[in-house]
Amino acid sequence: MISLRHIYKSFDTPAGTLAAVNNVSIEIEKGDIYGIIGFSGAGKSTLLRTINLLERPDSGTVIVDGKQLAELSKGQLRQERQSIGMIFQHFHLLNNLTVFDNVAFPLKIAGMNKAERRKGVEECLSILDIADKIDAYPAKLSGGQKQRVAIARSIANHPKVLLCDEPTSSVDPQTTGDILKHLAHINRRLGITIVIVTHEMDVVRAICNKVAVMEHGVIVEDFEMNNSNYVPKSKIASYLFKSENFYAEEVGGSLHG
Ligand SMILES: Nc1ncnc2c1ncn2[C@@H]1O[C@H](COP(=O)(O)OP(=O)(O)OP(=O)(O)O)[C@@H](O)[C@H]1O
């Protein structure tokens, strides 16, 4: 579903050129919940953002659902991005719009008429169990409710892929469980492939079936979570395999294990 091949992305900094992502190749299959973990500054968010070309790699190839994104025209890329949803740590809702208008926004851009937009918004809000907030403004919602609205918005155009950048880092553990339950649900029921950047090992244990560990811009190891014979190489992966699955109950047991 997603092939990243030899991705390189650097930034100019006062200290010189920084290789935030340095020759990374990964393959993500349809239906995966693929975790990208690593310490702060490892390059996780930058790598995630290359998948929809929010960050254009300096070199390397990004292929999503068979299409090489860098080769598309502006219009084709806009179209293709509709099949790649994204959510963020700080939700990125438009505060001057109601929940309805936030979720309807991508549908309007996709050219849907009013009746289609209403139907689409109602469907997505009901999948996320937040239909009762349709007329509320984001300021009146809790962090967990805001993230559920953001997820509803991200799936409004029926994407094939959902990119999640630290989706639970701004909420408490109970709310994290609720958000994970909804992410697991849209993966299972709607068949949406999920890529998730997180520093929370409980989140990875609860929903990821595959994991890549990043350090200093490179992938130092990748593995399947249900491989009980796997011997972790990095410190962070060793930690990942050690502890209990805190959110297992919320997502209905180990999702892929
Ligand atoms: N636009 C930018 N300009 C300059 N440097 C950047 C830019 N974006 C990221 N970086 C740098 O690239 C490196 C990787 O950043 P990135 O945000 O991808 O890491 P991360 O693993 O997601 O870290 P965190 O968990 O702290 O967000 C960091 O050193 C960061 O400071």
The ligand as an SDF file (V2000), in Angstrom:
LIG
                    3D

 31 33  0  0  0  0  0  0  0  0999 V2000
   11.3210   22.4790    9.1530 N   0  0  0  0  0  0  0  0  0  0  0  0
   12.4590   22.1430    9.7860 C   0  0  0  0  0  0  0  0  0  0  0  0
   13.5570   22.9290    9.7290 N   0  0  0  0  0  0  0  0  0  0  0  0
   14.7100   22.5840   10.3480 C   0  0  0  0  0  0  0  0  0  0  0  0
   14.8510   21.4470   11.0600 N   0  0  0  0  0  0  0  0  0  0  0  0
   13.7990   20.6260   11.1610 C   0  0  0  0  0  0  0  0  0  0  0  0
   12.5370   20.9270   10.5340 C   0  0  0  0  0  0  0  0  0  0  0  0
   11.6660   19.9260   10.8070 N   0  0  0  0  0  0  0  0  0  0  0  0
   12.3440   19.0480   11.5860 C   0  0  0  0  0  0  0  0  0  0  0  0
   13.6130   19.4660   11.7810 N   0  0  0  0  0  0  0  0  0  0  0  0
   14.6400   18.7500   12.5430 C   0  0  0  0  0  0  0  0  0  0  0  0
   14.7380   17.4370   12.0040 O   0  0  0  0  0  0  0  0  0  0  0  0
   14.9480   16.4840   13.0530 C   0  0  0  0  0  0  0  0  0  0  0  0
   13.8590   15.4550   13.0230 C   0  0  0  0  0  0  0  0  0  0  0  0
   12.6390   16.0900   13.4060 O   0  0  0  0  0  0  0  0  0  0  0  0
   11.2710   15.3010   13.5510 P   0  0  0  0  0  0  0  0  0  0  0  0
   10.2350   16.2480   14.0490 O   0  0  0  0  0  0  0  0  0  0  0  0
   11.0060   14.5560   12.3030 O   0  0  0  0  0  0  0  0  0  0  0  0
   11.6530   14.2530   14.7010 O   0  0  0  0  0  0  0  0  0  0  0  0
   10.7090   13.3740   15.6020 P   0  0  0  0  0  0  0  0  0  0  0  0
   11.3650   12.0560   15.7400 O   0  0  0  0  0  0  0  0  0  0  0  0
    9.3200   13.4140   15.0630 O   0  0  0  0  0  0  0  0  0  0  0  0
   10.8090   14.1370   16.9780 O   0  0  0  0  0  0  0  0  0  0  0  0
    9.6690   14.5800   18.0160 P   0  0  0  0  0  0  0  0  0  0  0  0
    9.1750   13.3130   18.6220 O   0  0  0  0  0  0  0  0  0  0  0  0
   10.4100   15.4480   18.9850 O   0  0  0  0  0  0  0  0  0  0  0  0
    8.6480   15.3170   17.1990 O   0  0  0  0  0  0  0  0  0  0  0  0
   15.0140   17.2780   14.3500 C   0  0  0  0  0  0  0  0  0  0  0  0
   16.3670   17.5270   14.6640 O   0  0  0  0  0  0  0  0  0  0  0  0
   14.3020   18.5650   14.0090 C   0  0  0  0  0  0  0  0  0  0  0  0
   14.7790   19.6380   14.7800 O   0  0  0  0  0  0  0  0  0  0  0  0
  1  2  1  0
  2  3  1  0
  2  7  2  0
  3  4  2  0
  4  5  1  0
  5  6  2  0
  6  7  1  0
  6 10  1  0
  7  8  1  0
  8  9  2  0
  9 10  1  0
 10 11  1  0
 11 12  1  0
 11 30  1  0
 12 13  1  0
 13 14  1  0
 13 28  1  0
 14 15  1  0
 15 16  1  0
 16 17  2  0
 16 18  1  0
 16 19  1  0
 19 20  1  0
 20 21  2  0
 20 22  1  0
 20 23  1  0
 23 24  1  0
 24 25  2  0
 24 26  1  0
 24 27  1  0
 28 29  1  0
 28 30  1  0
 30 31  1  0
M  END
$$$$
